[in-house]
Amino acid sequence: MEIFRVSRLTGVARIRDLDVTQAQLDAYEQFGVLLQDAFPNLSEDDREFIKTGITPEEWDDALYEDR
């Protein structure tokens, strides 16, 4: 399913195709199911994207911008 998010870190809008169902999204967004319980099949990076819109590359850029 395509998930649209705007990064809380950079403000960049992105769409990622993740292996989730509408029922999982509803459980998380509408019913307050914990992220890791709603999406046990996703990696930490994919769950972070759902929660904040932030990608691993953005974290790397923010944390290691001196490189």
N, C-alpha and C positions, 0 to 999 in steps of 0.2 A: 504494500500500500504506500502511496506517495504521501509523505509527511512534510508539510510546510512549516518552517519556523524562521524567526528573525533572531539572530544572535544577540544575546544580551551583552556580549563583550564588544562587538564591532558594529552592530546594527545591520549587518548584511543579511539579506533574505536568501534562504536556500530551500531546496526540495530534495529530500532523500527518499529512496525507495527502500522501505524497511519491511521485514517479515512480521507484520502485526495485523490484527483484525480490528474492525470497528468496535467490537465488543471489548477488546483490551483497552483501546483508547477511551471508551466510555467509562470503563471501570476506573481508570486513572483520573481522567479529567472531570468526570461528573460525580463519581461516588467515592473519591478519595482513597482508592486502593493504592498502597505503596508502589512506587515505581518498579522496584525489583520483584514485587509480587505480581504486578500486572503484566510485566514483560520479562519473565524468567529466561526466555529464549534469546534475548538480545545481549550484546556485549555492553560493558560499562560505557564505552564510547557512544553507542547507539542510544542508550538510555539517557546519557547526558544531552545528546542532541534533542531528544524529545522534551526533556525538562527545560533546557536553556537555549537551544538552538546553536550551541557552541560546538565546533568540530575539534578534533584532535590537533589539526594543523593550527587553528586559532590559538589554542592553549600553548602550543609550542612557540608560536610567534610572540605571544604575550609574555611568556616566562623567560624566553631566551632571545629577546630582541637585540641584545648586545652582540650576538654572533655575526 
